[in-house]
Amino acid sequence: MTAVDAAVSTRVAALVADMTLEEKLAQITGFWEDEKGDVVAPLQGEVSVTGGLDEATRAGLGHFTRIYGTTPVDADARARVLWERQRALVTGTRLGIPAIVHEEILTGLSAWKAATYPGPLTWGAAFDPALVARMGALIGRDCRALGIHQGLAPVLDVVRDPRWGRVEECIGEDPYLVGEIGTSYVEGVQSEGVHATLKHFVGYSASTAGRNFGPVAMGPRELRDVMLVPFEMAVIDGGVRSVMHAYTEIDGVPTAADPTLLTDVLRGQWGFDGVVVADYFGVAFLHLLHGIAGDLEEAAALALAAGVDVELPTGDAYLEPLAAAVRSGAVDEALVDRAVTRILDQKERLGLLDEDFGGPPPAGVVLDGPEHREVARLLAERGIVLLANDGTLPLGRPDDAAGPTPASSGADGPGAPRIAVIGPNADRYQAMFGCYSFANHVLDKRPGTELALDVPTVLDAVRDELGPVLSAQGCDVQGSSREGFAEAVSAARASDVAIVVVGDQAGLFGRGTSGEGCDTDSLELPGVQRELVEAVLETGTPVVLVLVTGRPYAVAWALERCAAVVQAFFPGEEGARAIAGVLSGRVNPSGRLPVSLPRSTGAQPAGYLHPRLGDDSDVTNLSSVAPMTFGEGLSYTSFDYAGLEAADAPTDGAIRVTVTVANTGDLAGDEVVQVYAHQRRGSVTRPVAQLIGFARVPLPPGGSRRVTFEIPAARLAFSGRDLVRAVEPGEVELWVGTPRHRSVEDVVSLTGARCPVDRASARRVRVAIEGV
């Protein structure tokens, strides 16, 4: 055991010493009762599933897998079943230890009738850690109320290639933004006594050609300086209690069998003292997919030695195969003891070792109440990005300085625009959700089962906001049929403005255009959607294009030709109302891109974090410049910056940056103040721009605020030629703006010796906002 492991209680140590091998293995496995046999995990049908409940729990159990999240069952009824099963473990097994219950919680608790929040790209676009933490706390509260102890989120994969289907589960392309938002989510969930789980450790999002499960060819420097950074923050600063390994292999080494990552980095360097769980069937994949194990016995041995403590969702490798390996002497039982100790320590921290489930199960838990709705609404509103606008938006009438009022107050009166709402995502509530929402994860395979949530479509919300409209679908999200084009064109010609709502349908393993196992070869809009937009544009009616997607698409053509372009990344149950609010002007858009818009499919992978060699130059005939980069977005008001002050700092200190931001327009609005840096010289090449601080600042018309950032020098750390992450001395260009636009700028010096960073180094930026 490591020094961290040795800190467990005498109670846990005594339990481990008293256990039989069978009881130990039961504690490091799960049980999954998938009543319908629905595929919600990769290669689920090709992996054996542990037998019935009685057999699986005979010697105890580590985890109940997705009790609520696999089938549409009323929460009260499911809670009664869960309490019965937990009581059976307490009263019917020798040691009487309840199981941990885990669920998917990426966009809210994945359970029927539970609130469904915006997807993680919207969190990134909102640049609002405090609001994400509030959402996390609500999710944690709901989980705890229903007897759920561990949630499988957040996803901290840094976006590298938008062709990858799971981009929709990610927060963005900048490791600091991902780390700050993801850590806030962890803190929110865990504030309610529920353990968050970081996914997917590590490198998953850099798979070759954006293919799910693709191998990763990545150097150690990129791994350390980009991919590991968010995980480091969530472990050291967020105190996360669980980590899930990635399916991927990096330079030929599967992460599920990599002790360098799972033990040396995670526990040795960062001091993690929680539990590492397998991504579903990930241990078996060492044999079935990666081919580094000859059978499940060898796969179990490799994963356990590397540091995978718990096999999920079932015990295909960690039960009989691992038992055989221990009995033959191929695996030291001390490794089993290490894993059992960790999960029992987790159960003790959760209070499970003292829980007898003798009381009544929960009933009447409110899973989608007013507070859920408020947070879902705020996050959706703050995460919508206005990409382009020639003045057509907002469609409402600005009556006073407080902001526009919806045109619905006089939609049929003089001057009210005639509006058409067109497109495949205009009248589908499913378009609001990602692939890990209950709607698209489970209910898409249950035709006829009601959603049981109040989720208007964009068409519904625009009608409520702006009054009567014409409507036409035009085409499907996928497919080649153009039969609906004529109706759409007719509606556009009869209108003063056409709102065309296009984008994705989230799904699993090919059942959608975005989501797990739904990768793409093209970054054009799916199906014939671009043709539909172009057909409407040909009418001459101004087009407001609304993108409801799980990834950024190559839409430079739309930025040039449409009157306005609005981007919403799967905005959740209140998303349609948020979109309508932006269109009317009730909501002043304030989201900023968490991912750059791709120039083309062939330009991938790409992103704003690149050295000078990634800029446009005369050495190639192809442009590398994104139509819009990370951090960009428009507002209905205007902002100005002045008075930038920045001071030199030691390499082991903090850079103090102060700037005044003013609202110079007529409407109240939020500005996302972003601080970027470029180190002029390093021992290895440095990116032309790097986000090192941000703050969301609300401002009334004519108002101004002074914003001060205390930025740890460690934000500028990078792996030198010795692969040690350190802060190097030298001149640093600082500016406030976006990666490509410097509103105000200065140059500071990092002084002193090269300073390695470790777990004691500060990583998070402190922000103070003064004045109105």
VEXPALO-241802 format. One record per residue (C-alpha): x, y, z. Coordinates in steps of 0.05 Angstrom, whole numbers, padded with zeros to 5 digits, always signed. Layout:
BEGIN
XYZ ...
! end
This chain:
BEGIN
+00000+00000+00000 +00020+00072-00010 +00025+00121+00048 -00043+00148+00028 -00074+00078+00030 -00044+00066+00098 -00086+00123+00127 -00150+00082+00127 -00187+00068+00191 -00175+00008+00236 -00247-00011+00222 -00234-00018+00148 -00169-00055+00160 -00204-00104+00206 -00259-00116+00155 -00208-00132+00101 -00170-00179+00147 -00234-00217+00162 -00256-00226+00090 -00253-00288+00048 -00226-00281-00023 -00297-00288-00050 -00322-00232-00004 -00264-00187-00026 -00278-00197-00100 -00352-00184-00090 -00334-00115-00062 -00294-00094-00124 -00348-00112-00175 -00417-00088-00194 -00485-00117-00212 -00526-00091-00270 -00598-00112-00281 -00613-00089-00351 -00685-00114-00357 -00695-00099-00430 -00626-00115-00456 -00618-00046-00485 -00549-00027-00510 -00524+00033-00471 -00451+00013-00467 -00400-00005-00521 -00400-00078-00544 -00449-00092-00488 -00478-00152-00524 -00410-00183-00535 -00389-00183-00462 -00417-00234-00414 -00460-00206-00358 -00460-00233-00287 -00518-00279-00269 -00579-00263-00226 -00583-00219-00165 -00580-00275-00114 -00517-00304-00144 -00484-00236-00153 -00497-00214-00081 -00484-00280-00045 -00418-00255-00015 -00435-00181-00016 -00430-00128-00070 -00389-00067-00087 -00436-00030-00134 -00507-00030-00158 -00502-00006-00230 -00554+00044-00256 -00614+00024-00214 -00653+00085-00238 -00620+00101-00304 -00630+00042-00350 -00706+00038-00355 -00764+00087-00348 -00787+00067-00278 -00821+00114-00228 -00770+00137-00177 -00813+00118-00117 -00822+00047-00143 -00748+00040-00159 -00728+00067-00090 -00770+00013-00057 -00734-00040-00098 -00667-00010-00081 -00681-00008-00006 -00702-00081-00008 -00637-00100-00042 -00595-00059+00006 -00631-00090+00066 -00618-00159+00037 -00543-00143+00034 -00544-00118+00106 -00584-00176+00135 -00569-00232+00086 -00493-00230+00078 -00441-00247+00131 -00410-00178+00134 -00474-00138+00122 -00442-00084+00078 -00489-00044+00032 -00470-00030-00040 -00452+00037-00071 -00505+00058-00121 -00478+00096-00182 -00514+00132-00238 -00498+00174-00299 -00505+00248-00280 -00473+00286-00338 -00534+00329-00354 -00571+00317-00290 -00591+00253-00256 -00605+00203-00311 -00672+00180-00287 -00743+00184-00314 -00776+00251-00299 -00712+00282-00271 -00688+00351-00291 -00644+00352-00353 -00595+00409-00355 -00555+00436-00414 -00497+00394-00440 -00425+00408-00419 -00408+00450-00481 -00461+00498-00456 -00426+00499-00387 -00362+00519-00423 -00397+00571-00465 -00428+00603-00403 -00359+00614-00370 -00396+00611-00303 -00364+00564-00252 -00409+00586-00195 -00472+00569-00234 -00443+00501-00255 -00427+00487-00181 -00499+00504-00163 -00524+00455-00216 -00477+00403-00189 -00504+00413-00119 -00575+00402-00143 -00555+00339-00179 -00519+00314-00117 -00579+00330-00073 -00625+00290-00118 -00577+00232-00120 -00570+00230-00044 -00645+00234-00034 -00654+00171-00076 -00598+00131-00045 -00548+00143-00101 -00477+00151-00076 -00433+00161-00137 -00444+00199-00202 -00406+00184-00267 -00388+00255-00286 -00358+00304-00303 -00323+00290-00369 -00256+00327-00369 -00232+00306-00438 -00205+00367-00474 -00235+00374-00544 -00183+00361-00598 -00223+00339-00659 -00297+00359-00670 -00308+00296-00713 -00308+00255-00648 -00380+00240-00628 -00368+00251-00554 -00349+00324-00563 -00419+00340-00537 -00399+00311-00469 -00338+00356-00463 -00333+00426-00434 -00286+00456-00486 -00219+00458-00521 -00180+00497-00468 -00152+00456-00410 -00158+00513-00359 -00231+00526-00376 -00245+00451-00373 -00209+00446-00306 -00242+00506-00274 -00313+00489-00296 -00303+00414-00283 -00274+00426-00214 -00333+00471-00196 -00381+00416-00218 -00344+00366-00174 -00347+00413-00114 -00422+00422-00125 -00438+00348-00129 -00394+00329-00070 -00421+00385-00026 -00483+00342-00021 -00445+00280+00002 -00444+00245-00066 -00379+00226-00099 -00364+00252-00169 -00325+00211-00219 -00276+00242-00268 -00281+00216-00340 -00243+00193-00380 -00173+00187-00352 -00139+00203-00400 -00129+00221-00474 -00195+00193-00499 -00214+00256-00538 -00150+00253-00580 -00168+00189-00615 -00142+00181-00686 -00188+00214-00738 -00239+00229-00684 -00261+00156-00681 -00290+00129-00617 -00242+00079-00586 -00189+00100-00636 -00116+00094-00613 -00081+00157-00590 -00014+00179-00618 +00006+00234-00569 +00072+00257-00542 +00084+00260-00467 +00087+00336-00469 +00017+00345-00498 -00009+00293-00450 +00020+00330-00390 +00006+00402-00411 -00063+00394-00442 -00099+00329-00426 -00078+00319-00354 -00087+00391-00331 -00163+00389-00317 -00156+00323-00280 -00100+00351-00237 -00143+00410-00218 -00204+00367-00201 -00162+00319-00160 -00119+00368-00121 -00165+00429-00117 -00232+00395-00122 -00217+00335-00078 -00254+00287-00124 -00267+00218-00095 -00269+00175-00158 -00235+00171-00226 -00255+00128-00286 -00202+00103-00334 -00209+00116-00408 -00220+00063-00461 -00163+00089-00501 -00092+00067-00512 -00036+00118-00515 +00024+00100-00558 +00003+00027-00552 -00009+00025-00477 -00082+00019-00456 -00096+00066-00398 -00133+00011-00361 -00066-00025-00355 -00020+00034-00345 +00008+00040-00274 +00046+00103-00294 -00019+00141-00302 -00066+00105-00253 -00016+00099-00196 +00047+00140-00206 +00014+00204-00232 -00055+00200-00201 -00035+00176-00132 +00040+00188-00127 +00044+00258-00157 -00025+00285-00142 -00041+00249-00077 -00107+00220-00099 -00135+00175-00045 -00202+00155-00075 -00225+00098-00119 -00209+00084-00193 -00267+00051-00229 -00267+00017-00296 -00305+00046-00354 -00358-00004-00371 -00326-00070-00394 -00259-00035-00398 -00222-00090-00362 -00249-00143-00409 -00229-00099-00468 -00156-00110-00450 -00168-00180-00477 -00224-00168-00528 -00201-00104-00561 -00131-00084-00542 -00103-00155-00545 -00051-00146-00490 -00084-00201-00448 -00094-00272-00470 -00158-00281-00429 -00200-00248-00375 -00155-00275-00321 -00095-00239-00349 -00137-00177-00363 -00158-00174-00290 -00086-00182-00268 -00062-00125-00311 -00118-00077-00292 -00113-00091-00218 -00038-00082-00216 -00044-00017-00255 -00092+00012-00204 -00163-00003-00228 -00198-00016-00162 -00270-00032-00183 -00295-00067-00245 -00359-00038-00274 -00413-00050-00293 -00407-00123-00272 -00353-00171-00250 -00336-00207-00314 -00260-00206-00301 -00255-00190-00226 -00297-00249-00202 -00281-00320-00225 -00222-00302-00271 -00187-00260-00217 -00203-00312-00164 -00168-00364-00207 -00108-00319-00216 -00101-00307-00142 -00108-00381-00125 -00056-00400-00176 -00007-00349-00149 -00008-00308-00214 -00036-00248-00175 -00014-00228-00105 -00075-00224-00060 -00045-00160-00031 -00067-00125-00095 -00138-00148-00083 -00132-00123-00011 -00109-00055-00036 -00170-00048-00081 -00218-00073-00027 -00188-00026+00024 -00201+00033-00022 -00274+00017-00035 -00288+00002+00038 -00256+00068+00056 -00302+00100+00005 -00363+00065+00035 -00342+00088+00105 -00336+00160+00081 -00405+00155+00051 -00434+00129+00116 -00452+00062+00086 -00418+00019+00138 -00467+00046+00189 -00529+00044+00145 -00579-00012+00155 -00634+00012+00108 -00684-00005+00162 -00725+00057+00151 -00775+00070+00095 -00748+00086+00026 -00754+00157-00001 -00819+00178-00033 -00842+00240-00068 -00772+00267-00082 -00780+00328-00127 -00733+00317-00186 -00754+00376-00230 -00778+00432-00186 -00773+00508-00191 -00700+00511-00169 -00680+00458-00221 -00716+00499-00273 -00684+00564-00253 -00614+00535-00258 -00629+00500-00323 -00657+00566-00351 -00598+00609-00328 -00546+00561-00354 -00581+00554-00421 -00588+00630-00429 -00516+00644-00410 -00489+00589-00455 -00522+00610-00521 -00471+00642-00567 -00490+00696-00618 -00441+00682-00675 -00464+00734-00726 -00516+00790-00730 -00527+00844-00782 -00578+00878-00738 -00636+00833-00753 -00635+00808-00682 -00667+00819-00634 -00736+00809-00664 -00770+00841-00604 -00780+00916-00593 -00731+00951-00546 -00779+00993-00505 -00733+01015-00449 -00662+01013-00424 -00676+00951-00383 -00678+00910-00446 -00722+00890-00504 -00793+00866-00493 -00819+00808-00534 -00856+00825-00598 -00912+00780-00572 -00938+00841-00535 -00960+00865-00603 -00944+00808-00650 -01006+00820-00692 -01002+00895-00690 -00969+00946-00735 -00895+00933-00748 -00894+00862-00720 -00851+00819-00766 -00882+00759-00801 -00839+00701-00778 -00828+00631-00806 -00797+00577-00762 -00766+00524-00807 -00720+00464-00800 -00712+00393-00774 -00696+00416-00703 -00751+00468-00699 -00805+00422-00672 -00768+00365-00636 -00757+00367-00561 -00704+00313-00569 -00660+00365-00602 -00651+00399-00535 -00614+00340-00504 -00548+00303-00510 -00536+00228-00514 -00529+00220-00439 -00596+00251-00425 -00650+00201-00405 -00690+00222-00466 -00637+00202-00516 -00602+00149-00476 -00662+00107-00457 -00728+00134-00482 -00707+00134-00555 -00712+00059-00550 -00781+00063-00517 -00827+00091-00570 -00892+00111-00538 -00863+00124-00469 -00876+00196-00449 -00820+00243-00432 -00858+00268-00371 -00821+00334-00370 -00843+00403-00393 -00797+00412-00453 -00823+00459-00507 -00793+00456-00576 -00762+00518-00608 -00826+00526-00649 -00868+00524-00585 -00823+00574-00550 -00820+00623-00608 -00895+00623-00613 -00900+00637-00538 -00848+00691-00543 -00865+00725-00609 -00935+00704-00627 -00964+00666-00688 -00914+00641-00738 -00912+00599-00801 -00875+00533-00795 -00846+00478-00838 -00798+00421-00825 -00762+00424-00891 -00722+00360-00881 -00699+00310-00829 -00635+00315-00788 -00608+00257-00828 -00627+00229-00896 -00629+00257-00966 -00702+00273-00976 -00716+00343-01002 -00791+00334-01007 -00803+00386-00953 -00761+00440-00986 -00819+00470-01025 -00862+00480-00963 -00803+00512-00926 -00788+00559-00983 -00861+00579-00988 -00864+00594-00914 -00800+00636-00919 -00827+00676-00979 -00890+00692-00940 -00850+00719-00882 -00806+00779-00863 -00755+00735-00829 -00742+00660-00829 -00715+00626-00767 -00682+00562-00792 -00667+00512-00736 -00617+00458-00756 -00566+00413-00723 -00559+00345-00690 -00597+00288-00661 -00558+00257-00603 -00556+00182-00597 -00512+00122-00582 -00471+00078-00628 -00497+00103-00694 -00568+00120-00672 -00555+00195-00681 -00509+00247-00711 -00475+00264-00645 -00459+00224-00583 -00420+00162-00562 -00403+00121-00623 -00433+00174-00669 -00370+00202-00701 -00370+00238-00768 -00328+00241-00831 -00355+00310-00849 -00363+00374-00810 -00417+00399-00857 -00487+00399-00826 -00516+00328-00828 -00559+00305-00885 -00586+00358-00932 -00592+00412-00879 -00544+00460-00912 -00583+00453-00977 -00646+00471-00939 -00615+00534-00910 -00588+00554-00978 -00657+00543-01010 -00688+00589-00958 -00632+00640-00969 -00648+00642-01043 -00717+00670-01027 -00684+00735-01005 -00719+00732-00937 -00669+00746-00881 -00648+00681-00848 -00634+00674-00774 -00597+00608-00769 -00603+00571-00703 -00553+00515-00693 -00574+00464-00640 -00515+00416-00641 -00469+00372-00601 -00406+00395-00638 -00383+00456-00676 -00395+00452-00751 -00360+00484-00811 -00409+00541-00821 -00365+00598-00848 -00414+00602-00907 -00471+00616-00859 -00434+00670-00821 -00425+00706-00888 -00495+00696-00917 -00544+00693-00859 -00573+00754-00825 -00555+00723-00758 -00528+00658-00731 -00542+00631-00661 -00506+00572-00631 -00537+00528-00577 -00501+00466-00553 -00557+00418-00530 -00586+00470-00482 -00630+00424-00440 -00702+00426-00416 -00705+00503-00414 -00664+00509-00478 -00719+00526-00526 -00744+00582-00482 -00673+00608-00476 -00665+00607-00552 -00731+00644-00561 -00709+00694-00509 -00646+00709-00547 -00684+00715-00613 -00734+00764-00582 -00683+00803-00543 -00712+00785-00474 -00644+00751-00463 -00581+00790-00482 -00534+00735-00509 -00470+00728-00469 -00443+00659-00485 -00373+00652-00514 -00348+00595-00557 -00317+00539-00516 -00291+00508-00581 -00267+00541-00644 -00310+00535-00706 -00275+00489-00756 -00253+00517-00823 -00262+00450-00856 -00262+00376-00842 -00193+00368-00873 -00164+00420-00825 -00175+00375-00765 -00152+00366-00712 -00145+00440-00697 -00156+00490-00641 -00133+00557-00616 -00077+00529-00573 -00024+00523-00626 +00047+00550-00636 +00065+00600-00691 +00072+00542-00740 -00003+00532-00734 -00017+00603-00760 -00030+00621-00832 +00034+00633-00871 +00058+00633-00942 +00088+00564-00936 +00022+00529-00951 -00036+00542-00998 -00088+00524-00946 -00112+00569-00890 -00111+00546-00818 -00151+00604-00790 -00217+00585-00757 -00278+00626-00778 -00288+00641-00704 -00243+00620-00647 -00251+00597-00576 -00275+00655-00532 -00312+00694-00586 -00385+00714-00585 -00429+00775-00595 -00478+00815-00552 -00536+00864-00563 -00496+00916-00526 -00423+00938-00530 -00364+00935-00482 -00300+00973-00475 -00236+00961-00435 -00187+01010-00404 -00135+01016-00350 -00100+00950-00356 -00048+00942-00301 -00003+00881-00295 +00058+00871-00252 +00120+00827-00258 +00119+00765-00215 +00167+00711-00191 +00161+00643-00224 +00135+00616-00158 +00086+00673-00147 +00024+00703-00179 +00012+00755-00233 -00036+00810-00213 -00077+00836-00271 -00129+00891-00264 -00174+00920-00318 -00236+00963-00322 -00294+00938-00366 -00351+00985-00385 -00418+00973-00418 -00420+01027-00471 -00487+01007-00501 -00560+01018-00484 -00577+00949-00456 -00557+00911-00394 -00511+00853-00409 -00457+00805-00384 -00386+00809-00410 -00339+00750-00404 -00272+00782-00387 -00217+00737-00414 -00143+00744-00399 -00094+00712-00448 -00019+00704-00448 +00038+00687-00495 +00107+00672-00468 +00154+00702-00519 +00208+00650-00510 +00211+00581-00479 +00255+00520-00480 +00201+00490-00524 +00151+00526-00569 +00093+00562-00536 +00022+00573-00561 +00007+00641-00592 -00049+00650-00542 -00067+00615-00477 -00126+00630-00431 -00101+00643-00360 -00162+00677-00328 -00235+00695-00339 -00294+00725-00303 -00367+00736-00322 -00385+00808-00305 -00457+00834-00307 -00462+00908-00326 -00520+00957-00331 -00521+01006-00389 -00465+01056-00378 -00438+01017-00319 -00366+00997-00308 -00329+00950-00261 -00257+00940-00241 -00236+00867-00246 -00174+00841-00212 -00144+00772-00227 -00092+00738-00182 -00064+00689-00232 -00015+00636-00206 +00048+00634-00247 +00036+00559-00250 -00019+00574-00302 +00039+00585-00349 +00076+00522-00331 +00095+00474-00386 +00138+00412-00395 +00208+00429-00416 +00256+00386-00453 +00265+00345-00390 +00189+00334-00389 +00184+00367-00320 +00127+00417-00316 +00155+00483-00293 +00148+00558-00299 +00205+00588-00338 +00228+00660-00329 +00220+00709-00386 +00175+00761-00418 +00101+00746-00424 +00051+00784-00467 -00015+00794-00431 -00080+00818-00460 -00154+00821-00447 -00198+00802-00505 -00199+00738-00546 -00144+00695-00575 -00143+00738-00638 -00165+00806-00612 -00128+00846-00559 -00172+00900-00529 -00118+00922-00480 -00048+00892-00471 +00016+00895-00432 +00082+00857-00423 +00106+00829-00356 +00166+00789-00335 +00168+00724-00297 +00230+00730-00254 +00275+00682-00216 +00295+00611-00229 +00257+00558-00268 +00204+00533-00218 +00176+00463-00223 +00102+00456-00203 +00075+00402-00157 +00012+00388-00117 +00027+00446-00070 +00028+00496-00127 -00032+00542-00135 -00072+00528-00198 -00137+00566-00192 -00146+00640-00207 -00176+00687-00156 -00221+00742-00182 -00246+00806-00148 -00299+00851-00180 -00310+00922-00155 -00355+00980-00174 -00418+00987-00215 
! end
